């Protein structure tokens, strides 16, 4: 399935800018360094880059080195991935 999301914030700059629209797909394999949209129980829907993948979990990071996010210090279940970013509008 394909979904659209509007980027808010600068945590993924320079790859993504606030106001960008991304298209995601949940039909493709997720690999390290892919940009994904995920559900976080505390912060809601977020966009981050996959930094590592384990059997049932993954970790993420921001592209903007000037920002820090608590989402990046947590292991997330694979089921929290909404989709992989496949296009930026």
PASEBA-1860 file (N, C-alpha, C; in nm, 3 decimals):
! residues 89
1> XXXXXXXX> 0.083/-0.117/0.000/0.000/0.000/0.000/0.089/0.125/0.000 ~ 0.045/0.228/-0.066/0.118/0.355/-0.072/0.049/0.458/0.016 ~ 0.130/0.540/0.084/0.076/0.647/0.167/0.160/0.773/0.146 ~ 0.099/0.887/0.174/0.166/1.016/0.162/0.181/1.078/0.301 ~ 0.294/1.143/0.326/0.318/1.212/0.452/0.387/1.345/0.424 ~ 0.349/1.448/0.501/0.413/1.578/0.490/0.516/1.591/0.600 ~ 0.637/1.632/0.564/0.746/1.646/0.659/0.729/1.774/0.740 ~ 0.745/1.761/0.871/0.743/1.877/0.961/0.870/1.871/1.044
9> XXXXXXXX> 0.946/1.979/1.043/1.069/1.983/1.121/1.192/1.965/1.035 ~ 1.306/1.979/1.099/1.434/1.977/1.027/1.525/1.859/1.063 ~ 1.472/1.759/1.135/1.558/1.650/1.182/1.615/1.564/1.070 ~ 1.553/1.567/0.952/1.603/1.486/0.840/1.671/1.570/0.732 ~ 1.698/1.696/0.765/1.770/1.784/0.672/1.916/1.740/0.665 ~ 1.978/1.737/0.553/1.941/1.796/0.425/1.863/1.702/0.333 ~ 1.842/1.577/0.372/1.772/1.482/0.284/1.627/1.522/0.261 ~ 1.559/1.563/0.370/1.420/1.604/0.363/1.405/1.739/0.431
17> XXXXXXXX> 1.324/1.824/0.372/1.300/1.958/0.426/1.156/1.966/0.478 ~ 1.135/2.051/0.578/1.000/2.074/0.627/0.912/2.120/0.511 ~ 0.798/2.057/0.495/0.707/2.087/0.384/0.714/1.987/0.271 ~ 0.823/1.908/0.263/0.832/1.804/0.160/0.720/1.702/0.181 ~ 0.677/1.642/0.072/0.581/1.532/0.075/0.657/1.406/0.036 ~ 0.641/1.299/0.117/0.705/1.172/0.084/0.599/1.068/0.058 ~ 0.629/0.979/-0.033/0.543/0.865/-0.063/0.611/0.742/-0.005 ~ 0.535/0.660/0.069/0.591/0.539/0.127/0.521/0.416/0.070
25> XXXXXXXX> 0.591/0.305/0.080/0.534/0.176/0.042/0.565/0.076/0.152 ~ 0.469/-0.008/0.184/0.495/-0.116/0.279/0.515/-0.249/0.204 ~ 0.534/-0.240/0.074/0.550/-0.360/-0.009/0.695/-0.388/-0.045 ~ 0.788/-0.308/0.010/0.930/-0.324/-0.023/1.010/-0.361/0.100 ~ 1.124/-0.424/0.077/1.211/-0.465/0.187/1.278/-0.342/0.250 ~ 1.292/-0.344/0.381/1.359/-0.237/0.454/1.503/-0.278/0.479 ~ 1.596/-0.189/0.445/1.739/-0.213/0.465/1.802/-0.101/0.546 ~ 1.918/-0.126/0.599/1.994/-0.024/0.669/2.013/0.096/0.575
33> XXXXXXXX> 2.000/0.217/0.627/2.012/0.345/0.557/1.888/0.386/0.478 ~ 1.784/0.303/0.476/1.657/0.346/0.415/1.591/0.450/0.504 ~ 1.516/0.540/0.444/1.434/0.634/0.521/1.296/0.572/0.534 ~ 1.245/0.569/0.658/1.116/0.508/0.684/1.026/0.602/0.763 ~ 0.897/0.578/0.752/0.799/0.642/0.839/0.759/0.535/0.939 ~ 0.761/0.572/1.068/0.730/0.475/1.171/0.635/0.532/1.275 ~ 0.569/0.443/1.346/0.481/0.481/1.458/0.562/0.470/1.585 ~ 0.565/0.577/1.664/0.629/0.574/1.794/0.522/0.600/1.899
41> XXXXXXXX> 0.520/0.521/2.006/0.415/0.533/2.106/0.415/0.669/2.176 ~ 0.531/0.732/2.187/0.540/0.861/2.254/0.525/0.978/2.159 ~ 0.590/0.971/2.042/0.599/1.086/1.952/0.509/1.077/1.830 ~ 0.437/0.969/1.813/0.346/0.957/1.699/0.417/0.912/1.573 ~ 0.379/0.970/1.461/0.437/0.933/1.332/0.562/1.015/1.308 ~ 0.675/0.946/1.284/0.802/1.015/1.262/0.872/0.958/1.138 ~ 0.961/1.039/1.083/1.040/0.997/0.967/1.187/0.996/1.009 ~ 1.252/0.883/0.991/1.392/0.868/1.030/1.461/0.772/0.934
49> XXXXXXXX> 1.593/0.767/0.945/1.675/0.675/0.866/1.708/0.552/0.950 ~ 1.698/0.434/0.892/1.729/0.310/0.963/1.881/0.302/0.984 ~ 1.922/0.289/1.110/2.066/0.281/1.140/2.111/0.137/1.164 ~ 2.020/0.052/1.211/2.054/-0.090/1.228/1.925/-0.172/1.232 ~ 1.939/-0.297/1.192/1.826/-0.389/1.189/1.867/-0.516/1.262 ~ 1.782/-0.559/1.352/1.800/-0.687/1.420/1.683/-0.776/1.379 ~ 1.678/-0.894/1.434/1.576/-0.990/1.392/1.434/-0.931/1.395 ~ 1.392/-0.877/1.507/1.256/-0.825/1.519/1.251/-0.677/1.552
57> XXXXXXXX> 1.367/-0.610/1.552/1.374/-0.471/1.594/1.466/-0.392/1.501 ~ 1.451/-0.260/1.507/1.540/-0.172/1.432/1.565/-0.046/1.512 ~ 1.674/0.023/1.479/1.706/0.154/1.537/1.711/0.255/1.424 ~ 1.689/0.381/1.459/1.687/0.488/1.359/1.780/0.601/1.401 ~ 1.805/0.690/1.305/1.885/0.810/1.332/1.830/0.924/1.248 ~ 1.866/1.045/1.290/1.831/1.165/1.214/1.944/1.195/1.116 ~ 1.912/1.259/1.004/2.017/1.302/0.911/2.081/1.433/0.956 ~ 2.006/1.516/1.027/2.057/1.645/1.072/2.139/1.623/1.199
65> XXXXXXXX> 2.269/1.640/1.188/2.358/1.614/1.302/2.344/1.718/1.412 ~ 2.273/1.827/1.385/2.253/1.932/1.486/2.131/1.904/1.574 ~ 2.057/1.800/1.543/1.938/1.767/1.623/1.957/1.633/1.690 ~ 1.887/1.615/1.800/1.889/1.488/1.871/1.745/1.452/1.903 ~ 1.710/1.328/1.889/1.573/1.285/1.913/1.574/1.160/2.002 ~ 1.491/1.157/2.105/1.480/1.037/2.189/1.435/0.915/2.108 ~ 1.369/0.937/1.996/1.326/0.825/1.911/1.448/0.745/1.863 ~ 1.561/0.812/1.851/1.682/0.748/1.798/1.752/0.660/1.901
73> XXXXXXXX> 1.720/0.672/2.027/1.787/0.594/2.130/1.708/0.471/2.171 ~ 1.603/0.441/2.097/1.512/0.332/2.132/1.514/0.224/2.025 ~ 1.500/0.099/2.067/1.475/-0.010/1.972/1.326/-0.010/1.940 ~ 1.293/-0.018/1.812/1.154/-0.018/1.768/1.120/-0.154/1.708 ~ 1.002/-0.209/1.740/0.961/-0.335/1.676/0.941/-0.315/1.526 ~ 0.977/-0.414/1.448/0.962/-0.406/1.303/0.819/-0.370/1.262 ~ 0.721/-0.412/1.340/0.582/-0.383/1.310/0.546/-0.236/1.319 ~ 0.635/-0.153/1.375/0.608/-0.009/1.386/0.640/0.067/1.257
81> XXXXXXXX> 0.703/0.000/1.161/0.732/0.066/1.034/0.604/0.076/0.953 ~ 0.569/0.199/0.917/0.451/0.222/0.832/0.489/0.197/0.687 ~ 0.608/0.243/0.647/0.652/0.220/0.511/0.788/0.283/0.484 ~ 0.849/0.240/0.377/0.976/0.293/0.331/0.949/0.410/0.236 ~ 1.024/0.518/0.253/1.011/0.632/0.163/1.064/0.591/0.025 ~ 0.977/0.600/-0.076/1.018/0.561/-0.211/1.023/0.679/-0.306 ~ 0.965/0.795/-0.263/0.968/0.914/-0.348/0.949/1.038/-0.262 ~ 1.012/1.148/-0.306/0.999/1.276/-0.239/0.943/1.375/-0.340
89> X> 0.837/1.443/-0.303/0.774/1.541/-0.392/0.808/1.682/-0.347
END
